Amino acid sequence: MSYDIRFGVKVEGMDGYIATIDEPEYSSPTYNLRDMFVACMGWEYKQGKWYNCDDVFPKIRHGQEELTLHPQKYKKYDAPNGWGAVSSAKECLDSLVAKIGEIVSGDGCWNEIPLGHLWIRW
């Protein structure tokens, strides 16, 4: 099993409705990485819930930095079956940071979308 990470924006006039607009390159990391993600980001996210990127981008960046600078600290979370390791968790977070940067800067197919208007769902 794996996550289905998506980015979205709220649709004006439709309270609480978020339209999916994109996904990171690595959008389906294995559930086996959950404990590692929670530990490196310091964030107890819930699957299927939308989070405002303004609130969680610092957590994602923190996790990315942790896995880059201190990979040995997170080796204990590597899945025994080989499905989920520090390298794949880092690849996922790198992918999230890259896609958020692309969306908020207006690169690619999007006009600039302010970070506070962008949402992420795990």
Secondary structure, DSSP 8 states (H G I E B T S, - for coil): -B---EEEEE-TTSTT-EEEEE--SS---BGGGHHHHHHHHT----TT-EEEHHHHHHHHHHHHHHHHH-GGGGGGGS-TTSS--HHHHHHHHHHHHHHHHHHHHT-TT-----GGGEEEE-
